[in-house]
């Protein structure tokens, strides 16, 4: 992200790190991401129950910046979320944020 390599044990943890990093440099972009429509679930939310509406059994993670994200994501979900991050932050996917398809 923005030239800095990130590593995580899971895809959910990777997205959590991206949200925290984005919050550090552009907190308004995270707010825009939270307000953006998504197909199945919210990409991020200040409220845990918004991430998986009607599915409190699905795992979520809380970022250090206070946002909730899904812990239950696959590669396609993460790529979709990263594209949404780029749109919200006015970044270019593939240049400013790159994803190579796996967690460490």
N, C-alpha and C positions, 0 to 999 in steps of 0.2 A: 504494500500500500504506500503510494507516494515515494517509491524507491526503497522502502524499508521492508525487509523480508520478515514474515511472521510464520510462526509454527504453532501448532496446537495438536492435542491428542485426538480431538473429535471435530467434526464439521461444525457442530453447535458451538464449541469453544472457539473455533476460528472466527465465526461470525460475531461472537461476543467480543473478541479482541478488536475486530474491525469497528464495531459500534463504539467501543470505548475510545479507540484512536480517533475516530471521526468526531466524537463528542469533545475531545481535547482541542481539535483545530477548528471545528465548525459546528458548534452545538445546535445552531438553527437548522442545519442540514439533517440532523437526527430528528428534530421536530417535524420537518417536512416529510421525512421517511415514515414517521409514525402516522402521519395524516394521509399518506398515499394509499390508494386502494390496492388490495392484493386478492388473489384468486381464492385461496383457502384460509389463510390466517394472516394476522398482522405480522409485518416484518419485525417491528419493535413496538413496545408499548410501555407506558408508565404503570399500567395495571396488568398484573399477572393473567387474569382471566380473559383478557382481550386477545392474547397471543393465540390461544386455541379455543375459540368460542364454543361453548357447549361440550368441551372435552377436558374437564379438569384432571383427568387421568393421565394426560400426555405431559411429559417432562418439559420444564422450562428452566432457564438459567437467568440469573440476575447479574447485570454488569456492575462494575464498580461505580459507574456513573449513574446507576439507579434505574436503568432500562431493563425490561424483560425481553428475552428472545427465546425461540424454541430450541430445545436440545434435541428434538426429534426431526432432524433434517438430513436429506441426502445430497448428493453432488448437484443434481439439477436444481434443488431448492436453494442451495447456497449460491449457485451461479445466478439464479433469478434474483436473490436478495442482494447480491453484490452489484448487479446491474441497476437495481432500484436505488442502492446507495449512491452509485455514480450519478444517476439522474437527479436525486435529491441534492447532491453536493456539487452539481455541475462539473463532474469529473468525466473522464473518458475511460470506459471499460476496455481493458486490454493495454492501456498505456498507464493511467494513473493507478488503477487497481487491476492486478493480474491474479488469476487463480489457475493453478496447474493440476487441479483435479484430485487431490488427495490430502488427507491430514497426516501428520507424522505419528 
